[in-house]
Amino acid sequence: MKLLYYIIILEYGTILWDPSTASARSMIERVQRKFLRHAAFKLNIFCPPHDYTPIQRIFSLESLADRRHSANLTFLSNLLSSKIDSPESLSRVSFNVPSRRTRSSVPFNIPFSSSNYYLNSPIIRLMRIANTDPSFSL
């Protein structure tokens, strides 16, 4: 039950604090792996060591990284379609408007930054994720 609580807490506010380093992502995924290992033990489900995909399939759980990715795209889509009323956040979204026809089809312009701190800020990160995801459309 404690692990369920942690999973709910870890998913709260992922738009703001989606980790950018591999070590931070690994620490968050570890919580879900512990839950899956505990659930497999309690329900007598055989699970090969260090492979939790069979249990994920049984419980129909995505990885936390996939859920954060989906949450980011959903938030950006809702922000752009005015389902989320936040003019300040919307004003920070920079659309890519080419001056002439190009092959580039990225919907957002990511400003240059010399620091990772700025590139991992929520709105910039959302635009970057949307630019790299082929399933995202305006």
FIKOL-710767 format. One record per residue (C-alpha): residue number from 1; x, y, z. Coordinates in Angstrom, 1 decimal, m for minus. Example, Ala and Ser with C-alpha at 12.3 -4.5 7.8 and 13.67 -1.06 7.14 Angstrom:
BEGIN
<node><resi>1</resi><px>12.3</px><py>m4.5</py><pz>7.8</pz></node>
<node><resi>2</resi><px>13.7</px><py>m1.1</py><pz>7.1</pz></node>
END
This chain:
BEGIN
<node><resi>1</resi><px>0.0</px><py>0.0</py><pz>0.0</pz></node>
<node><resi>2</resi><px>2.9</px><py>2.3</py><pz>0.8</pz></node>
<node><resi>3</resi><px>4.3</px><py>1.7</py><pz>m2.7</pz></node>
<node><resi>4</resi><px>0.9</px><py>2.7</py><pz>m4.3</pz></node>
<node><resi>5</resi><px>1.1</px><py>5.9</py><pz>m2.4</pz></node>
<node><resi>6</resi><px>4.6</px><py>6.6</py><pz>m3.7</pz></node>
<node><resi>7</resi><px>3.5</px><py>5.9</py><pz>m7.3</pz></node>
<node><resi>8</resi><px>0.6</px><py>8.4</py><pz>m7.0</pz></node>
<node><resi>9</resi><px>3.0</px><py>11.0</py><pz>m5.5</pz></node>
<node><resi>10</resi><px>5.6</px><py>10.4</py><pz>m8.1</pz></node>
<node><resi>11</resi><px>3.1</px><py>11.0</py><pz>m10.9</pz></node>
<node><resi>12</resi><px>1.7</px><py>14.2</py><pz>m9.4</pz></node>
<node><resi>13</resi><px>3.1</px><py>17.3</py><pz>m11.0</pz></node>
<node><resi>14</resi><px>5.2</px><py>15.4</py><pz>m13.6</pz></node>
<node><resi>15</resi><px>4.8</px><py>18.3</py><pz>m16.0</pz></node>
<node><resi>16</resi><px>6.8</px><py>20.5</py><pz>m13.7</pz></node>
<node><resi>17</resi><px>9.5</px><py>18.1</py><pz>m12.4</pz></node>
<node><resi>18</resi><px>10.1</px><py>15.6</py><pz>m15.2</pz></node>
<node><resi>19</resi><px>13.7</px><py>14.5</py><pz>m14.5</pz></node>
<node><resi>20</resi><px>16.3</px><py>15.2</py><pz>m17.1</pz></node>
<node><resi>21</resi><px>19.1</px><py>13.0</py><pz>m15.9</pz></node>
<node><resi>22</resi><px>19.3</px><py>9.2</py><pz>m16.3</pz></node>
<node><resi>23</resi><px>20.1</px><py>8.7</py><pz>m12.6</pz></node>
<node><resi>24</resi><px>17.0</px><py>10.6</py><pz>m11.5</pz></node>
<node><resi>25</resi><px>14.8</px><py>8.7</py><pz>m14.0</pz></node>
<node><resi>26</resi><px>16.3</px><py>5.4</py><pz>m12.8</pz></node>
<node><resi>27</resi><px>15.5</px><py>6.3</py><pz>m9.2</pz></node>
<node><resi>28</resi><px>11.8</px><py>7.0</py><pz>m10.1</pz></node>
<node><resi>29</resi><px>11.5</px><py>3.8</py><pz>m12.1</pz></node>
<node><resi>30</resi><px>12.9</px><py>1.9</py><pz>m9.2</pz></node>
<node><resi>31</resi><px>9.8</px><py>2.7</py><pz>m7.2</pz></node>
<node><resi>32</resi><px>7.6</px><py>1.0</py><pz>m9.9</pz></node>
<node><resi>33</resi><px>9.9</px><py>m2.0</py><pz>m10.1</pz></node>
<node><resi>34</resi><px>9.7</px><py>m2.5</py><pz>m6.4</pz></node>
<node><resi>35</resi><px>5.9</px><py>m2.3</py><pz>m6.6</pz></node>
<node><resi>36</resi><px>5.8</px><py>m4.9</py><pz>m9.4</pz></node>
<node><resi>37</resi><px>8.2</px><py>m7.2</py><pz>m7.6</pz></node>
<node><resi>38</resi><px>6.0</px><py>m6.9</py><pz>m4.4</pz></node>
<node><resi>39</resi><px>2.8</px><py>m7.5</py><pz>m6.4</pz></node>
<node><resi>40</resi><px>4.3</px><py>m10.5</py><pz>m8.1</pz></node>
<node><resi>41</resi><px>5.3</px><py>m12.0</py><pz>m4.8</pz></node>
<node><resi>42</resi><px>1.9</px><py>m11.4</py><pz>m3.1</pz></node>
<node><resi>43</resi><px>0.0</px><py>m12.8</py><pz>m6.1</pz></node>
<node><resi>44</resi><px>2.3</px><py>m15.7</py><pz>m6.7</pz></node>
<node><resi>45</resi><px>3.2</px><py>m14.6</py><pz>m10.2</pz></node>
<node><resi>46</resi><px>6.5</px><py>m16.0</py><pz>m11.6</pz></node>
<node><resi>47</resi><px>8.8</px><py>m13.3</py><pz>m12.7</pz></node>
<node><resi>48</resi><px>12.4</px><py>m13.7</py><pz>m14.0</pz></node>
<node><resi>49</resi><px>14.9</px><py>m11.7</py><pz>m12.0</pz></node>
<node><resi>50</resi><px>15.2</px><py>m8.1</py><pz>m13.2</pz></node>
<node><resi>51</resi><px>12.6</px><py>m8.4</py><pz>m15.9</pz></node>
<node><resi>52</resi><px>9.3</px><py>m6.9</py><pz>m14.9</pz></node>
<node><resi>53</resi><px>7.7</px><py>m6.7</py><pz>m18.4</pz></node>
<node><resi>54</resi><px>5.5</px><py>m9.8</py><pz>m17.8</pz></node>
<node><resi>55</resi><px>4.0</px><py>m8.3</py><pz>m14.7</pz></node>
<node><resi>56</resi><px>3.6</px><py>m4.9</py><pz>m16.4</pz></node>
<node><resi>57</resi><px>1.6</px><py>m6.7</py><pz>m19.1</pz></node>
<node><resi>58</resi><px>m0.6</px><py>m8.5</py><pz>m16.5</pz></node>
<node><resi>59</resi><px>m1.4</px><py>m5.2</py><pz>m14.7</pz></node>
<node><resi>60</resi><px>m1.5</px><py>m3.2</py><pz>m18.0</pz></node>
<node><resi>61</resi><px>1.0</px><py>m0.8</py><pz>m16.6</pz></node>
<node><resi>62</resi><px>3.2</px><py>1.5</py><pz>m18.8</pz></node>
<node><resi>63</resi><px>6.6</px><py>2.5</py><pz>m17.6</pz></node>
<node><resi>64</resi><px>6.6</px><py>5.8</py><pz>m15.6</pz></node>
<node><resi>65</resi><px>8.7</px><py>7.3</py><pz>m18.4</pz></node>
<node><resi>66</resi><px>6.0</px><py>6.5</py><pz>m21.0</pz></node>
<node><resi>67</resi><px>3.3</px><py>7.9</py><pz>m18.7</pz></node>
<node><resi>68</resi><px>5.3</px><py>11.1</py><pz>m18.1</pz></node>
<node><resi>69</resi><px>5.8</px><py>11.4</py><pz>m21.9</pz></node>
<node><resi>70</resi><px>2.0</px><py>11.0</py><pz>m22.5</pz></node>
<node><resi>71</resi><px>1.2</px><py>13.4</py><pz>m19.7</pz></node>
<node><resi>72</resi><px>3.6</px><py>16.0</py><pz>m21.2</pz></node>
<node><resi>73</resi><px>2.0</px><py>15.8</py><pz>m24.7</pz></node>
<node><resi>74</resi><px>m1.5</px><py>15.8</py><pz>m23.3</pz></node>
<node><resi>75</resi><px>m0.8</px><py>18.9</py><pz>m21.2</pz></node>
<node><resi>76</resi><px>0.7</px><py>20.7</py><pz>m24.2</pz></node>
<node><resi>77</resi><px>m2.2</px><py>19.7</py><pz>m26.4</pz></node>
<node><resi>78</resi><px>m4.8</px><py>20.9</py><pz>m23.8</pz></node>
<node><resi>79</resi><px>m2.9</px><py>24.1</py><pz>m23.4</pz></node>
<node><resi>80</resi><px>m2.9</px><py>24.8</py><pz>m27.1</pz></node>
<node><resi>81</resi><px>m6.6</px><py>23.9</py><pz>m27.5</pz></node>
<node><resi>82</resi><px>m7.6</px><py>26.2</py><pz>m24.5</pz></node>
<node><resi>83</resi><px>m8.8</px><py>23.4</py><pz>m22.3</pz></node>
<node><resi>84</resi><px>m6.2</px><py>24.7</py><pz>m19.8</pz></node>
<node><resi>85</resi><px>m6.7</px><py>28.4</py><pz>m19.2</pz></node>
<node><resi>86</resi><px>m3.1</px><py>29.7</py><pz>m18.6</pz></node>
<node><resi>87</resi><px>m2.3</px><py>32.8</py><pz>m20.8</pz></node>
<node><resi>88</resi><px>1.1</px><py>33.1</py><pz>m19.2</pz></node>
<node><resi>89</resi><px>2.1</px><py>29.6</py><pz>m20.1</pz></node>
<node><resi>90</resi><px>0.6</px><py>29.9</py><pz>m23.6</pz></node>
<node><resi>91</resi><px>2.6</px><py>33.1</py><pz>m24.2</pz></node>
<node><resi>92</resi><px>5.8</px><py>31.2</py><pz>m23.6</pz></node>
<node><resi>93</resi><px>5.0</px><py>28.7</py><pz>m26.4</pz></node>
<node><resi>94</resi><px>7.1</px><py>29.7</py><pz>m29.5</pz></node>
<node><resi>95</resi><px>5.6</px><py>28.4</py><pz>m32.8</pz></node>
<node><resi>96</resi><px>7.8</px><py>27.7</py><pz>m35.7</pz></node>
<node><resi>97</resi><px>6.7</px><py>30.0</py><pz>m38.6</pz></node>
<node><resi>98</resi><px>9.1</px><py>29.6</py><pz>m41.5</pz></node>
<node><resi>99</resi><px>9.6</px><py>32.6</py><pz>m43.8</pz></node>
<node><resi>100</resi><px>9.5</px><py>30.3</py><pz>m46.8</pz></node>
<node><resi>101</resi><px>8.6</px><py>26.6</py><pz>m47.5</pz></node>
<node><resi>102</resi><px>11.0</px><py>24.2</py><pz>m46.0</pz></node>
<node><resi>103</resi><px>11.2</px><py>20.5</py><pz>m45.4</pz></node>
<node><resi>104</resi><px>11.2</px><py>21.0</py><pz>m41.7</pz></node>
<node><resi>105</resi><px>7.9</px><py>20.1</py><pz>m40.1</pz></node>
<node><resi>106</resi><px>8.6</px><py>20.9</py><pz>m36.5</pz></node>
<node><resi>107</resi><px>5.7</px><py>22.9</py><pz>m35.0</pz></node>
<node><resi>108</resi><px>7.7</px><py>24.7</py><pz>m32.3</pz></node>
<node><resi>109</resi><px>10.8</px><py>26.9</py><pz>m32.3</pz></node>
<node><resi>110</resi><px>13.2</px><py>26.0</py><pz>m29.5</pz></node>
<node><resi>111</resi><px>15.3</px><py>29.0</py><pz>m28.7</pz></node>
<node><resi>112</resi><px>19.1</px><py>28.6</py><pz>m28.3</pz></node>
<node><resi>113</resi><px>20.3</px><py>28.1</py><pz>m24.8</pz></node>
<node><resi>114</resi><px>23.8</px><py>27.6</py><pz>m23.4</pz></node>
<node><resi>115</resi><px>22.5</px><py>25.9</py><pz>m20.3</pz></node>
<node><resi>116</resi><px>20.6</px><py>22.6</py><pz>m19.7</pz></node>
<node><resi>117</resi><px>18.7</px><py>24.4</py><pz>m16.9</pz></node>
<node><resi>118</resi><px>16.8</px><py>26.4</py><pz>m19.4</pz></node>
<node><resi>119</resi><px>16.4</px><py>23.6</py><pz>m21.9</pz></node>
<node><resi>120</resi><px>14.8</px><py>21.5</py><pz>m19.2</pz></node>
<node><resi>121</resi><px>12.3</px><py>24.1</py><pz>m18.1</pz></node>
<node><resi>122</resi><px>8.7</px><py>22.8</py><pz>m18.4</pz></node>
<node><resi>123</resi><px>7.5</px><py>24.7</py><pz>m21.5</pz></node>
<node><resi>124</resi><px>10.7</px><py>24.3</py><pz>m23.4</pz></node>
<node><resi>125</resi><px>10.8</px><py>20.6</py><pz>m22.6</pz></node>
<node><resi>126</resi><px>7.2</px><py>20.2</py><pz>m23.7</pz></node>
<node><resi>127</resi><px>7.9</px><py>21.9</py><pz>m27.0</pz></node>
<node><resi>128</resi><px>11.1</px><py>19.8</py><pz>m27.5</pz></node>
<node><resi>129</resi><px>9.1</px><py>16.5</py><pz>m26.8</pz></node>
<node><resi>130</resi><px>6.4</px><py>17.6</py><pz>m29.2</pz></node>
<node><resi>131</resi><px>9.0</px><py>18.3</py><pz>m31.9</pz></node>
<node><resi>132</resi><px>10.5</px><py>14.9</py><pz>m31.6</pz></node>
<node><resi>133</resi><px>7.3</px><py>12.9</py><pz>m31.3</pz></node>
<node><resi>134</resi><px>5.8</px><py>12.1</py><pz>m34.8</pz></node>
<node><resi>135</resi><px>2.4</px><py>11.3</py><pz>m33.3</pz></node>
<node><resi>136</resi><px>1.9</px><py>14.9</py><pz>m32.0</pz></node>
<node><resi>137</resi><px>m0.1</px><py>17.2</py><pz>m34.2</pz></node>
<node><resi>138</resi><px>m1.6</px><py>20.6</py><pz>m33.7</pz></node>
END
